[in-house]
Each structure stands twice: as structure tokens, then as C-alpha cells.
């Protein structure tokens, strides 16, 4: 048991983001043609055990933001897709719906903050639309970038 905790790196300071990176790296390794050859079966089995341990470790970690909650949902969907039988995809569809709701709530929160403070929070996932009174007086970031690139 101590070996599995060492392998996953869960030492009490692990975060959902760090564990997610390890999970993605393992998934990438498992998809490599070098790992799928028969001579590498022991290594593949070890990677699959490590992946299962990491997937279970996610349930012990608290999410710090909506991005980490969404990452946990991605892990659950991935694990379910591999274990689903006979077209029982409704559970994956349900998780997709929950994830879409989460993203929708997250998208609404910055808009409310913009109106309350008068400033737009930084959001790297998508460009913020300016309020109509600001749009008339200042060029948008996209227009500025386009005109400076020309």
C-alpha cells in the first residue's frame, strides 16, 4: 500500500492540477505504440495500475476552483467510457451535462464581477466582451491587435 502511494506521489501536498498532469502523462504513455507491443506487457500493466491508483486518488483531493472540478469530471468520464457496456452512455451524458452547467455558472460569475467592480477580471479561456458604453469609446483588444499586426 505504501508503494502505491509513493508511485502516485500523494504526500499530502498534492493538488488536483498536479495529479491531473500525472494522469495525462500516463494516458499519453499508454497510447504510445512502444507500450502496446507484447514485449512491453509488464510495463503496460504497471502503468495501468498506476493510472488506476491516480484515478482513485482524485476522490481524496479537494478542488480549489471550477477548473479542478471540471478536471475531476473529465477523469470520471474517461474511466466510465472504458468500463461502459452495451451502450449505457447515459452516465457519461449526465456528467457532460453537469460539466456544461459548471462551465455555465463559471461564465456567469465573471460577468457579475465586471458590473459590480467596473473592471473586467482576467480570463484566459475566452475573450471578455466589453459593456456597450465602453465599446463606443475604446477599441476592442481584437481590433487593436489586428490593426497593429497589419
PyMOL commands that set and color helices and strands:
alter all, ss='L'
color gray80, all
select helices_A, chain A and resi 2-8+16-30+33-36+38-60+66-83+90-117+132-137+141-149
alter helices_A, ss='H'
color red, helices_A
deselect
rebuild
show_as cartoon
